[in-house]
Amino acid sequence: MQRHLISAADLTRDDAVLILDTAEEMARVADRPIKKLPTLRGRTVVNLFFEDSTRTRISFEAAEKRLSADVINFTAKGSSVSKGESLKDTAQTLEAMGVDAVVIRHGASGAPYRLANSGWIDAAVINAGDGTHQHPTQALLDAYTLRRRLVGRDAGLGQDLSGRRVTLVGDVLHSRVARSNVDLLHTLGADVTLVAPPTLLPVGVEAWPCEVSYDLDATLSKSDAVMMLRVQRERMNAAFFPTEREYARRYGLDGERMARMPEHAIVMHPGPMVRGMEITAEVADSDRCTAVEQVANGVSIRMAVLYLLLGGMESAPQARPPVSHHRPSDERSARTSFAEEK
Protein backbone atom coordinates (compact mmCIF):
# COMPACT_ATOMS: atom_id res chain seq x y z
CA MET A 1 0.00 0.00 0.00
CA GLN A 2 1.33 3.39 -0.96
CA ARG A 3 -0.38 6.73 -0.66
CA HIS A 4 -3.77 5.54 -1.89
CA LEU A 5 -6.10 2.63 -1.14
CA ILE A 6 -7.38 1.47 -4.52
CA SER A 7 -7.45 -2.32 -4.31
CA ALA A 8 -7.38 -4.97 -1.59
CA ALA A 9 -4.73 -6.71 -3.69
CA ASP A 10 -2.34 -3.80 -3.00
CA LEU A 11 -2.21 -4.65 0.71
CA THR A 12 0.49 -6.88 2.14
CA ARG A 13 -0.18 -9.11 5.12
CA ASP A 14 1.57 -6.61 7.43
CA ASP A 15 -0.39 -3.67 5.97
CA ALA A 16 -3.70 -5.47 6.49
CA VAL A 17 -2.91 -6.57 10.06
CA LEU A 18 -1.76 -3.03 10.90
CA ILE A 19 -5.09 -1.63 9.68
CA LEU A 20 -7.06 -4.26 11.63
CA ASP A 21 -5.06 -3.56 14.81
CA THR A 22 -5.45 0.20 14.38
CA ALA A 23 -9.21 -0.30 13.94
CA GLU A 24 -9.29 -2.01 17.36
CA GLU A 25 -7.85 1.17 18.85
CA MET A 26 -10.36 3.29 16.94
CA ALA A 27 -13.24 1.10 18.15
CA ARG A 28 -12.49 2.19 21.71
CA VAL A 29 -13.40 5.75 20.73
CA ALA A 30 -17.01 4.61 20.24
CA ASP A 31 -17.13 3.70 23.94
CA ARG A 32 -16.26 7.22 25.03
CA PRO A 33 -18.85 9.85 26.00
CA ILE A 34 -17.35 12.14 23.34
CA LYS A 35 -16.59 10.11 20.22
CA LYS A 36 -13.96 12.43 18.78
CA LEU A 37 -10.22 12.43 18.10
CA PRO A 38 -8.32 15.55 16.91
CA THR A 39 -6.16 13.54 14.50
CA LEU A 40 -7.37 15.07 11.22
CA ARG A 41 -8.25 18.54 12.45
CA GLY A 42 -7.66 20.99 9.61
CA ARG A 43 -7.78 18.27 6.93
CA THR A 44 -10.50 18.30 4.27
CA VAL A 45 -12.00 15.06 2.96
CA VAL A 46 -14.43 14.88 0.03
CA ASN A 47 -16.88 12.00 -0.33
CA LEU A 48 -17.23 11.82 -4.12
CA PHE A 49 -20.14 9.47 -4.85
CA PHE A 50 -21.31 8.87 -8.40
CA GLU A 51 -23.45 5.89 -7.34
CA ASP A 52 -26.16 5.56 -4.73
CA SER A 53 -25.00 4.42 -1.31
CA THR A 54 -26.23 4.33 2.26
CA ARG A 55 -23.89 2.27 4.43
CA THR A 56 -20.58 3.17 2.81
CA ARG A 57 -21.21 6.91 2.47
CA ILE A 58 -22.57 7.35 6.00
CA SER A 59 -19.83 5.13 7.42
CA PHE A 60 -17.08 7.18 5.79
CA GLU A 61 -18.71 10.42 6.91
CA ALA A 62 -18.98 9.18 10.50
CA ALA A 63 -15.32 8.07 10.44
CA GLU A 64 -14.15 11.41 9.06
CA LYS A 65 -16.10 13.43 11.61
CA ARG A 66 -14.90 11.29 14.51
CA LEU A 67 -11.35 12.13 13.41
CA SER A 68 -12.31 15.86 13.33
CA ALA A 69 -11.83 16.27 9.56
CA ASP A 70 -13.73 18.86 7.54
CA VAL A 71 -16.15 16.87 5.38
CA ILE A 72 -17.61 17.74 1.97
CA ASN A 73 -20.27 15.42 0.55
CA PHE A 74 -20.54 15.35 -3.24
CA THR A 75 -23.21 13.42 -5.11
CA ALA A 76 -23.52 13.25 -8.88
CA LYS A 77 -27.24 13.99 -8.77
CA GLY A 78 -27.73 17.72 -8.51
CA SER A 79 -24.11 18.50 -9.44
CA SER A 80 -22.47 19.62 -12.69
CA VAL A 81 -21.94 15.95 -13.52
CA SER A 82 -25.60 15.87 -14.54
CA LYS A 83 -24.71 18.63 -17.02
CA GLY A 84 -21.94 16.54 -18.57
CA GLU A 85 -18.92 17.51 -16.47
CA SER A 86 -16.13 14.94 -16.72
CA LEU A 87 -14.32 13.22 -13.85
CA LYS A 88 -11.21 15.21 -14.77
CA ASP A 89 -12.98 18.57 -14.47
CA THR A 90 -14.58 17.53 -11.18
CA ALA A 91 -11.18 16.44 -9.84
CA GLN A 92 -9.51 19.68 -10.87
CA THR A 93 -12.28 21.65 -9.18
CA LEU A 94 -11.61 19.76 -5.96
CA GLU A 95 -7.87 20.29 -6.36
CA ALA A 96 -8.45 24.02 -6.64
CA MET A 97 -10.27 23.88 -3.30
CA GLY A 98 -7.27 22.23 -1.64
CA VAL A 99 -8.75 18.92 -0.48
CA ASP A 100 -6.49 16.41 1.29
CA ALA A 101 -8.32 13.18 0.49
CA VAL A 102 -11.01 11.94 -1.87
CA VAL A 103 -13.26 8.98 -1.08
CA ILE A 104 -14.70 7.95 -4.44
CA ARG A 105 -17.45 5.57 -5.50
CA HIS A 106 -17.95 5.26 -9.23
CA GLY A 107 -19.89 3.01 -11.58
CA ALA A 108 -16.91 2.57 -13.90
CA SER A 109 -14.30 0.01 -12.90
CA GLY A 110 -10.91 1.70 -12.69
CA ALA A 111 -12.14 5.24 -12.03
CA PRO A 112 -10.40 5.54 -8.60
CA TYR A 113 -7.13 4.25 -10.10
CA ARG A 114 -7.41 6.80 -12.89
CA LEU A 115 -8.05 9.58 -10.38
CA ALA A 116 -5.09 8.55 -8.22
CA ASN A 117 -2.59 8.24 -11.08
CA SER A 118 -3.71 10.95 -13.52
CA GLY A 119 -2.00 13.92 -11.92
CA TRP A 120 -5.34 15.75 -11.86
CA ILE A 121 -5.35 15.97 -8.07
CA ASP A 122 -2.71 15.93 -5.33
CA ALA A 123 -4.70 14.13 -2.64
CA ALA A 124 -4.98 10.66 -1.16
CA VAL A 125 -7.60 8.57 -2.99
CA ILE A 126 -9.66 5.89 -1.25
CA ASN A 127 -11.76 3.54 -3.36
CA ALA A 128 -15.27 3.21 -1.93
CA GLY A 129 -16.35 0.86 -4.73
CA ASP A 130 -15.78 1.01 -8.48
CA GLY A 131 -18.11 -0.88 -10.81
CA THR A 132 -17.64 -4.63 -10.44
CA HIS A 133 -13.94 -4.24 -9.62
CA GLN A 134 -12.95 -3.52 -6.00
CA HIS A 135 -14.27 -2.37 -2.61
CA PRO A 136 -11.21 -2.60 -0.32
CA THR A 137 -12.64 -1.08 2.87
CA GLN A 138 -15.56 -3.53 2.71
CA ALA A 139 -13.08 -6.42 2.56
CA LEU A 140 -11.16 -4.93 5.49
CA LEU A 141 -14.26 -4.57 7.66
CA ASP A 142 -15.30 -8.12 6.77
CA ALA A 143 -11.86 -9.42 7.80
CA TYR A 144 -12.06 -7.34 10.97
CA THR A 145 -15.45 -8.85 11.81
CA LEU A 146 -14.15 -12.35 11.09
CA ARG A 147 -11.09 -11.89 13.30
CA ARG A 148 -13.16 -10.50 16.17
CA ARG A 149 -15.70 -13.33 16.02
CA LEU A 150 -13.38 -16.26 15.29
CA VAL A 151 -10.17 -15.25 17.11
CA GLY A 152 -11.27 -12.67 19.67
CA ARG A 153 -11.10 -8.92 20.17
CA ASP A 154 -7.89 -8.84 22.20
CA ALA A 155 -6.48 -12.24 21.26
CA GLY A 156 -6.67 -11.25 17.60
CA LEU A 157 -4.22 -8.33 17.85
CA GLY A 158 -1.32 -8.98 15.51
CA GLN A 159 -3.02 -12.10 14.14
CA ASP A 160 -4.23 -12.92 10.63
CA LEU A 161 -6.87 -15.46 9.53
CA SER A 162 -4.63 -18.43 8.80
CA GLY A 163 -6.53 -21.71 8.64
CA ARG A 164 -10.00 -20.12 8.65
CA ARG A 165 -12.43 -21.29 5.97
CA VAL A 166 -14.71 -18.69 4.40
CA THR A 167 -17.40 -19.39 1.81
CA LEU A 168 -18.78 -16.63 -0.44
CA VAL A 169 -22.15 -17.43 -1.99
CA GLY A 170 -24.12 -15.81 -4.80
CA ASP A 171 -23.59 -13.23 -7.52
CA VAL A 172 -19.81 -13.32 -7.80
CA LEU A 173 -19.88 -12.07 -11.40
CA HIS A 174 -21.09 -8.58 -10.52
CA SER A 175 -19.64 -8.37 -7.00
CA ARG A 176 -16.73 -6.08 -6.17
CA VAL A 177 -17.13 -7.31 -2.59
CA ALA A 178 -16.34 -10.87 -3.68
CA ARG A 179 -13.23 -9.82 -5.61
CA SER A 180 -11.91 -7.71 -2.73
CA ASN A 181 -12.60 -10.40 -0.14
CA VAL A 182 -10.90 -13.13 -2.16
CA ASP A 183 -7.78 -10.96 -2.49
CA LEU A 184 -7.62 -9.86 1.16
CA LEU A 185 -8.65 -13.14 2.79
CA HIS A 186 -6.03 -14.98 0.74
CA THR A 187 -3.42 -12.43 1.85
CA LEU A 188 -4.45 -13.02 5.47
CA GLY A 189 -4.09 -16.78 5.09
CA ALA A 190 -7.75 -17.86 4.94
CA ASP A 191 -9.06 -20.61 2.66
CA VAL A 192 -11.80 -19.16 0.42
CA THR A 193 -14.47 -21.01 -1.55
CA LEU A 194 -16.82 -19.38 -4.05
CA VAL A 195 -20.27 -20.95 -4.46
CA ALA A 196 -22.47 -19.78 -7.33
CA PRO A 197 -24.30 -20.97 -10.42
CA PRO A 198 -21.95 -21.15 -13.44
CA THR A 199 -23.71 -18.17 -15.02
CA LEU A 200 -22.77 -15.94 -12.07
CA LEU A 201 -19.05 -16.73 -12.08
CA PRO A 202 -16.67 -14.46 -14.04
CA VAL A 203 -14.46 -15.62 -16.86
CA GLY A 204 -11.02 -16.52 -15.52
CA VAL A 205 -12.23 -17.28 -11.97
CA GLU A 206 -10.11 -20.44 -12.03
CA ALA A 207 -7.04 -18.18 -11.75
CA TRP A 208 -8.29 -16.57 -8.52
CA PRO A 209 -6.64 -17.73 -5.27
CA CYS A 210 -9.69 -19.71 -4.15
CA GLU A 211 -11.75 -22.83 -4.79
CA VAL A 212 -15.00 -22.87 -6.78
CA SER A 213 -18.07 -24.99 -6.08
CA TYR A 214 -21.62 -25.15 -7.41
CA ASP A 215 -23.00 -27.01 -4.37
CA LEU A 216 -23.78 -24.88 -1.31
CA ASP A 217 -24.85 -27.81 0.87
CA ALA A 218 -21.48 -29.55 0.40
CA THR A 219 -19.53 -26.57 1.76
CA LEU A 220 -21.59 -25.57 4.80
CA SER A 221 -20.22 -28.11 7.27
CA LYS A 222 -16.64 -27.07 6.45
CA SER A 223 -17.12 -23.30 6.77
CA ASP A 224 -16.14 -21.01 9.64
CA ALA A 225 -18.07 -18.20 7.95
CA VAL A 226 -20.59 -18.02 5.11
CA MET A 227 -20.90 -14.67 3.35
CA MET A 228 -24.05 -14.22 1.28
CA LEU A 229 -23.77 -11.84 -1.69
CA ARG A 230 -26.62 -9.73 -3.01
CA VAL A 231 -27.98 -10.55 -6.46
CA GLN A 232 -27.25 -7.29 -8.29
CA ARG A 233 -30.14 -7.01 -10.71
CA GLU A 234 -29.24 -3.41 -11.55
CA ARG A 235 -26.07 -4.68 -13.25
CA MET A 236 -27.74 -7.56 -15.09
CA ASN A 237 -28.72 -7.25 -18.74
CA ALA A 238 -29.77 -10.88 -19.24
CA ALA A 239 -31.39 -13.82 -17.43
CA PHE A 240 -28.68 -15.46 -15.30
CA PHE A 241 -30.98 -17.97 -13.55
CA PRO A 242 -34.50 -19.32 -14.23
CA THR A 243 -36.49 -17.75 -11.37
CA GLU A 244 -35.95 -16.15 -7.97
CA ARG A 245 -37.57 -19.17 -6.36
CA GLU A 246 -35.14 -21.54 -8.08
CA TYR A 247 -32.17 -19.39 -7.05
CA ALA A 248 -33.35 -19.34 -3.42
CA ARG A 249 -33.81 -23.11 -3.44
CA ARG A 250 -30.27 -23.78 -4.69
CA TYR A 251 -28.24 -20.89 -3.28
CA GLY A 252 -30.33 -19.22 -0.56
CA LEU A 253 -29.45 -19.58 3.13
CA ASP A 254 -32.35 -20.58 5.37
CA GLY A 255 -32.62 -21.89 8.92
CA GLU A 256 -32.26 -25.50 7.87
CA ARG A 257 -29.01 -24.83 6.03
CA MET A 258 -27.68 -22.63 8.83
CA ALA A 259 -28.20 -25.54 11.26
CA ARG A 260 -25.73 -27.61 9.22
CA MET A 261 -22.95 -25.11 9.83
CA PRO A 262 -20.49 -25.65 12.72
CA GLU A 263 -21.70 -24.15 16.00
CA HIS A 264 -19.05 -21.42 15.97
CA ALA A 265 -19.65 -20.46 12.32
CA ILE A 266 -21.12 -17.06 11.46
CA VAL A 267 -23.26 -15.68 8.63
CA MET A 268 -22.15 -12.46 6.94
CA HIS A 269 -23.75 -10.10 4.43
CA PRO A 270 -22.34 -6.83 3.03
CA GLY A 271 -25.85 -5.38 2.60
CA PRO A 272 -28.33 -4.40 1.47
CA MET A 273 -30.03 -7.77 2.01
CA VAL A 274 -32.73 -9.10 -0.28
CA ARG A 275 -34.68 -11.07 2.29
CA GLY A 276 -36.37 -14.18 1.03
CA MET A 277 -34.01 -14.61 -1.90
CA GLU A 278 -30.36 -15.00 -0.88
CA ILE A 279 -31.15 -15.02 2.85
CA THR A 280 -34.30 -15.65 4.89
CA ALA A 281 -35.55 -13.38 7.66
CA GLU A 282 -34.90 -16.17 10.17
CA VAL A 283 -31.18 -16.18 9.30
CA ALA A 284 -30.86 -12.42 8.88
CA ASP A 285 -32.29 -11.78 12.36
CA SER A 286 -30.38 -14.56 14.12
CA ASP A 287 -27.50 -14.03 16.56
CA ARG A 288 -25.17 -15.73 14.10
CA CYS A 289 -25.70 -13.05 11.45
CA THR A 290 -23.18 -10.20 11.66
CA ALA A 291 -24.73 -7.79 9.11
CA VAL A 292 -25.38 -5.01 11.65
CA GLU A 293 -22.07 -5.66 13.39
CA GLN A 294 -20.30 -5.25 10.04
CA VAL A 295 -21.80 -1.76 9.67
CA ALA A 296 -20.47 -0.72 13.10
CA ASN A 297 -17.07 -2.23 12.36
CA GLY A 298 -16.98 -0.34 9.07
CA VAL A 299 -16.68 2.98 10.92
CA SER A 300 -13.67 1.73 12.91
CA ILE A 301 -11.95 0.35 9.80
CA ARG A 302 -12.47 3.55 7.84
CA MET A 303 -11.18 5.61 10.75
CA ALA A 304 -8.07 3.42 10.74
CA VAL A 305 -7.55 3.82 6.98
CA LEU A 306 -7.99 7.60 7.12
CA TYR A 307 -5.68 7.84 10.13
CA LEU A 308 -2.92 5.80 8.50
CA LEU A 309 -3.19 7.57 5.12
CA LEU A 310 -3.61 11.15 6.35
CA GLY A 311 -2.52 11.15 9.97
CA GLY A 312 0.69 9.37 9.03
CA MET A 313 1.68 11.89 6.35
CA GLU A 314 2.85 14.58 8.72
CA SER A 315 4.64 12.14 11.01
CA ALA A 316 6.56 10.39 8.21
CA PRO A 317 9.58 12.75 8.28
CA GLN A 318 9.90 12.11 12.03
CA ALA A 319 9.95 8.35 11.57
CA ARG A 320 13.80 8.26 11.49
CA PRO A 321 15.17 7.26 13.90
CA PRO A 322 12.31 5.11 15.26
CA VAL A 323 10.83 6.50 18.45
CA SER A 324 9.04 4.35 21.00
CA HIS A 325 5.27 4.77 21.00
CA HIS A 326 4.66 2.05 23.59
CA ARG A 327 4.17 -0.50 20.83
CA PRO A 328 5.88 -3.81 20.10
CA SER A 329 8.93 -3.24 17.87
CA ASP A 330 7.56 -5.26 14.98
CA GLU A 331 4.31 -3.30 14.87
CA ARG A 332 6.21 0.01 15.16
CA SER A 333 8.41 -0.93 12.22
CA ALA A 334 5.34 -1.86 10.19
CA ARG A 335 3.75 1.50 11.00
CA THR A 336 6.97 3.33 10.04
CA SER A 337 7.21 1.41 6.78
CA PHE A 338 3.54 2.11 6.08
CA ALA A 339 4.07 5.87 6.50
CA GLU A 340 7.35 5.99 4.57
CA GLU A 341 5.85 4.29 1.53
CA LYS A 342 3.62 7.29 1.08
C-alpha positions as CSV (number, residue, x, y, z in Angstrom):
1,M,0.0,0.0,0.0
2,Q,1.3,3.4,-1.0
3,R,-0.4,6.7,-0.7
4,H,-3.8,5.5,-1.9
5,L,-6.1,2.6,-1.1
6,I,-7.4,1.5,-4.5
7,S,-7.5,-2.3,-4.3
8,A,-7.4,-5.0,-1.6
9,A,-4.7,-6.7,-3.7
10,D,-2.3,-3.8,-3.0
11,L,-2.2,-4.7,0.7
12,T,0.5,-6.9,2.1
13,R,-0.2,-9.1,5.1
14,D,1.6,-6.6,7.4
15,D,-0.4,-3.7,6.0
16,A,-3.7,-5.5,6.5
17,V,-2.9,-6.6,10.1
18,L,-1.8,-3.0,10.9
19,I,-5.1,-1.6,9.7
20,L,-7.1,-4.3,11.6
21,D,-5.1,-3.6,14.8
22,T,-5.5,0.2,14.4
23,A,-9.2,-0.3,13.9
24,E,-9.3,-2.0,17.4
25,E,-7.9,1.2,18.9
26,M,-10.4,3.3,16.9
27,A,-13.2,1.1,18.1
28,R,-12.5,2.2,21.7
29,V,-13.4,5.8,20.7
30,A,-17.0,4.6,20.2
31,D,-17.1,3.7,23.9
32,R,-16.3,7.2,25.0
33,P,-18.9,9.8,26.0
34,I,-17.4,12.1,23.3
35,K,-16.6,10.1,20.2
36,K,-14.0,12.4,18.8
37,L,-10.2,12.4,18.1
38,P,-8.3,15.5,16.9
39,T,-6.2,13.5,14.5
40,L,-7.4,15.1,11.2
41,R,-8.3,18.5,12.5
42,G,-7.7,21.0,9.6
43,R,-7.8,18.3,6.9
44,T,-10.5,18.3,4.3
45,V,-12.0,15.1,3.0
46,V,-14.4,14.9,0.0
47,N,-16.9,12.0,-0.3
48,L,-17.2,11.8,-4.1
49,F,-20.1,9.5,-4.9
50,F,-21.3,8.9,-8.4
51,E,-23.4,5.9,-7.3
52,D,-26.2,5.6,-4.7
53,S,-25.0,4.4,-1.3
54,T,-26.2,4.3,2.3
55,R,-23.9,2.3,4.4
56,T,-20.6,3.2,2.8
57,R,-21.2,6.9,2.5
58,I,-22.6,7.4,6.0
59,S,-19.8,5.1,7.4
60,F,-17.1,7.2,5.8
61,E,-18.7,10.4,6.9
62,A,-19.0,9.2,10.5
63,A,-15.3,8.1,10.4
64,E,-14.2,11.4,9.1
65,K,-16.1,13.4,11.6
66,R,-14.9,11.3,14.5
67,L,-11.4,12.1,13.4
68,S,-12.3,15.9,13.3
69,A,-11.8,16.3,9.6
70,D,-13.7,18.9,7.5
71,V,-16.2,16.9,5.4
72,I,-17.6,17.7,2.0
73,N,-20.3,15.4,0.6
74,F,-20.5,15.3,-3.2
75,T,-23.2,13.4,-5.1
76,A,-23.5,13.2,-8.9
77,K,-27.2,14.0,-8.8
78,G,-27.7,17.7,-8.5
79,S,-24.1,18.5,-9.4
80,S,-22.5,19.6,-12.7
81,V,-21.9,15.9,-13.5
82,S,-25.6,15.9,-14.5
83,K,-24.7,18.6,-17.0
84,G,-21.9,16.5,-18.6
85,E,-18.9,17.5,-16.5
86,S,-16.1,14.9,-16.7
87,L,-14.3,13.2,-13.9
88,K,-11.2,15.2,-14.8
89,D,-13.0,18.6,-14.5
90,T,-14.6,17.5,-11.2
91,A,-11.2,16.4,-9.8
92,Q,-9.5,19.7,-10.9
93,T,-12.3,21.6,-9.2
94,L,-11.6,19.8,-6.0
95,E,-7.9,20.3,-6.4
96,A,-8.4,24.0,-6.6
97,M,-10.3,23.9,-3.3
98,G,-7.3,22.2,-1.6
99,V,-8.7,18.9,-0.5
100,D,-6.5,16.4,1.3
101,A,-8.3,13.2,0.5
102,V,-11.0,11.9,-1.9
103,V,-13.3,9.0,-1.1
104,I,-14.7,8.0,-4.4
105,R,-17.4,5.6,-5.5
106,H,-18.0,5.3,-9.2
107,G,-19.9,3.0,-11.6
108,A,-16.9,2.6,-13.9
109,S,-14.3,0.0,-12.9
110,G,-10.9,1.7,-12.7
111,A,-12.1,5.2,-12.0
112,P,-10.4,5.5,-8.6
113,Y,-7.1,4.2,-10.1
114,R,-7.4,6.8,-12.9
115,L,-8.1,9.6,-10.4
116,A,-5.1,8.5,-8.2
117,N,-2.6,8.2,-11.1
118,S,-3.7,10.9,-13.5
119,G,-2.0,13.9,-11.9
120,W,-5.3,15.8,-11.9
121,I,-5.3,16.0,-8.1
122,D,-2.7,15.9,-5.3
123,A,-4.7,14.1,-2.6
124,A,-5.0,10.7,-1.2
125,V,-7.6,8.6,-3.0
126,I,-9.7,5.9,-1.3
127,N,-11.8,3.5,-3.4
128,A,-15.3,3.2,-1.9
129,G,-16.4,0.9,-4.7
130,D,-15.8,1.0,-8.5
131,G,-18.1,-0.9,-10.8
132,T,-17.6,-4.6,-10.4
133,H,-13.9,-4.2,-9.6
134,Q,-13.0,-3.5,-6.0
135,H,-14.3,-2.4,-2.6
136,P,-11.2,-2.6,-0.3
137,T,-12.6,-1.1,2.9
138,Q,-15.6,-3.5,2.7
139,A,-13.1,-6.4,2.6
140,L,-11.2,-4.9,5.5
141,L,-14.3,-4.6,7.7
142,D,-15.3,-8.1,6.8
143,A,-11.9,-9.4,7.8
144,Y,-12.1,-7.3,11.0
145,T,-15.5,-8.9,11.8
146,L,-14.2,-12.4,11.1
147,R,-11.1,-11.9,13.3
148,R,-13.2,-10.5,16.2
149,R,-15.7,-13.3,16.0
150,L,-13.4,-16.3,15.3
151,V,-10.2,-15.2,17.1
152,G,-11.3,-12.7,19.7
153,R,-11.1,-8.9,20.2
154,D,-7.9,-8.8,22.2
155,A,-6.5,-12.2,21.3
156,G,-6.7,-11.2,17.6
157,L,-4.2,-8.3,17.8
158,G,-1.3,-9.0,15.5
159,Q,-3.0,-12.1,14.1
160,D,-4.2,-12.9,10.6
161,L,-6.9,-15.5,9.5
162,S,-4.6,-18.4,8.8
163,G,-6.5,-21.7,8.6
164,R,-10.0,-20.1,8.6
165,R,-12.4,-21.3,6.0
166,V,-14.7,-18.7,4.4
167,T,-17.4,-19.4,1.8
168,L,-18.8,-16.6,-0.4
169,V,-22.1,-17.4,-2.0
170,G,-24.1,-15.8,-4.8
171,D,-23.6,-13.2,-7.5
172,V,-19.8,-13.3,-7.8
173,L,-19.9,-12.1,-11.4
174,H,-21.1,-8.6,-10.5
175,S,-19.6,-8.4,-7.0
176,R,-16.7,-6.1,-6.2
177,V,-17.1,-7.3,-2.6
178,A,-16.3,-10.9,-3.7
179,R,-13.2,-9.8,-5.6
180,S,-11.9,-7.7,-2.7
181,N,-12.6,-10.4,-0.1
182,V,-10.9,-13.1,-2.2
183,D,-7.8,-11.0,-2.5
184,L,-7.6,-9.9,1.2
185,L,-8.7,-13.1,2.8
186,H,-6.0,-15.0,0.7
187,T,-3.4,-12.4,1.8
188,L,-4.4,-13.0,5.5
189,G,-4.1,-16.8,5.1
190,A,-7.7,-17.9,4.9
191,D,-9.1,-20.6,2.7
192,V,-11.8,-19.2,0.4
193,T,-14.5,-21.0,-1.5
194,L,-16.8,-19.4,-4.1
195,V,-20.3,-21.0,-4.5
196,A,-22.5,-19.8,-7.3
197,P,-24.3,-21.0,-10.4
198,P,-22.0,-21.1,-13.4
199,T,-23.7,-18.2,-15.0
200,L,-22.8,-15.9,-12.1
201,L,-19.0,-16.7,-12.1
202,P,-16.7,-14.5,-14.0
203,V,-14.5,-15.6,-16.9
204,G,-11.0,-16.5,-15.5
205,V,-12.2,-17.3,-12.0
206,E,-10.1,-20.4,-12.0
207,A,-7.0,-18.2,-11.7
208,W,-8.3,-16.6,-8.5
209,P,-6.6,-17.7,-5.3
210,C,-9.7,-19.7,-4.2
211,E,-11.7,-22.8,-4.8
212,V,-15.0,-22.9,-6.8
213,S,-18.1,-25.0,-6.1
214,Y,-21.6,-25.2,-7.4
215,D,-23.0,-27.0,-4.4
216,L,-23.8,-24.9,-1.3
217,D,-24.8,-27.8,0.9
218,A,-21.5,-29.5,0.4
219,T,-19.5,-26.6,1.8
220,L,-21.6,-25.6,4.8
221,S,-20.2,-28.1,7.3
222,K,-16.6,-27.1,6.5
223,S,-17.1,-23.3,6.8
224,D,-16.1,-21.0,9.6
225,A,-18.1,-18.2,8.0
226,V,-20.6,-18.0,5.1
227,M,-20.9,-14.7,3.3
228,M,-24.0,-14.2,1.3
229,L,-23.8,-11.8,-1.7
230,R,-26.6,-9.7,-3.0
231,V,-28.0,-10.5,-6.5
232,Q,-27.3,-7.3,-8.3
233,R,-30.1,-7.0,-10.7
234,E,-29.2,-3.4,-11.5
235,R,-26.1,-4.7,-13.3
236,M,-27.7,-7.6,-15.1
237,N,-28.7,-7.3,-18.7
238,A,-29.8,-10.9,-19.2
239,A,-31.4,-13.8,-17.4
240,F,-28.7,-15.5,-15.3
241,F,-31.0,-18.0,-13.6
242,P,-34.5,-19.3,-14.2
243,T,-36.5,-17.8,-11.4
244,E,-35.9,-16.2,-8.0
245,R,-37.6,-19.2,-6.4
246,E,-35.1,-21.5,-8.1
247,Y,-32.2,-19.4,-7.0
248,A,-33.3,-19.3,-3.4
249,R,-33.8,-23.1,-3.4
250,R,-30.3,-23.8,-4.7
251,Y,-28.2,-20.9,-3.3
252,G,-30.3,-19.2,-0.6
253,L,-29.4,-19.6,3.1
254,D,-32.4,-20.6,5.4
255,G,-32.6,-21.9,8.9
256,E,-32.3,-25.5,7.9
257,R,-29.0,-24.8,6.0
258,M,-27.7,-22.6,8.8
259,A,-28.2,-25.5,11.3
260,R,-25.7,-27.6,9.2
261,M,-22.9,-25.1,9.8
262,P,-20.5,-25.6,12.7
263,E,-21.7,-24.1,16.0
264,H,-19.0,-21.4,16.0
265,A,-19.7,-20.5,12.3
266,I,-21.1,-17.1,11.5
267,V,-23.3,-15.7,8.6
268,M,-22.1,-12.5,6.9
269,H,-23.7,-10.1,4.4
270,P,-22.3,-6.8,3.0
271,G,-25.8,-5.4,2.6
272,P,-28.3,-4.4,1.5
273,M,-30.0,-7.8,2.0
274,V,-32.7,-9.1,-0.3
275,R,-34.7,-11.1,2.3
276,G,-36.4,-14.2,1.0
277,M,-34.0,-14.6,-1.9
278,E,-30.4,-15.0,-0.9
279,I,-31.1,-15.0,2.9
280,T,-34.3,-15.6,4.9
281,A,-35.6,-13.4,7.7
282,E,-34.9,-16.2,10.2
283,V,-31.2,-16.2,9.3
284,A,-30.9,-12.4,8.9
285,D,-32.3,-11.8,12.4
286,S,-30.4,-14.6,14.1
287,D,-27.5,-14.0,16.6
288,R,-25.2,-15.7,14.1
289,C,-25.7,-13.1,11.4
290,T,-23.2,-10.2,11.7
291,A,-24.7,-7.8,9.1
292,V,-25.4,-5.0,11.7
293,E,-22.1,-5.7,13.4
294,Q,-20.3,-5.3,10.0
295,V,-21.8,-1.8,9.7
296,A,-20.5,-0.7,13.1
297,N,-17.1,-2.2,12.4
298,G,-17.0,-0.3,9.1
299,V,-16.7,3.0,10.9
300,S,-13.7,1.7,12.9
301,I,-11.9,0.3,9.8
302,R,-12.5,3.5,7.8
303,M,-11.2,5.6,10.8
304,A,-8.1,3.4,10.7
305,V,-7.6,3.8,7.0
306,L,-8.0,7.6,7.1
307,Y,-5.7,7.8,10.1
308,L,-2.9,5.8,8.5
309,L,-3.2,7.6,5.1
310,L,-3.6,11.1,6.4
311,G,-2.5,11.2,10.0
312,G,0.7,9.4,9.0
313,M,1.7,11.9,6.3
314,E,2.9,14.6,8.7
315,S,4.6,12.1,11.0
316,A,6.6,10.4,8.2
317,P,9.6,12.7,8.3
318,Q,9.9,12.1,12.0
319,A,10.0,8.3,11.6
320,R,13.8,8.3,11.5
321,P,15.2,7.3,13.9
322,P,12.3,5.1,15.3
323,V,10.8,6.5,18.5
324,S,9.0,4.3,21.0
325,H,5.3,4.8,21.0
326,H,4.7,2.0,23.6
327,R,4.2,-0.5,20.8
328,P,5.9,-3.8,20.1
329,S,8.9,-3.2,17.9
330,D,7.6,-5.3,15.0
331,E,4.3,-3.3,14.9
332,R,6.2,0.0,15.2
333,S,8.4,-0.9,12.2
334,A,5.3,-1.9,10.2
335,R,3.7,1.5,11.0
336,T,7.0,3.3,10.0
337,S,7.2,1.4,6.8
338,F,3.5,2.1,6.1
339,A,4.1,5.9,6.5
340,E,7.4,6.0,4.6
341,E,5.9,4.3,1.5
342,K,3.6,7.3,1.1
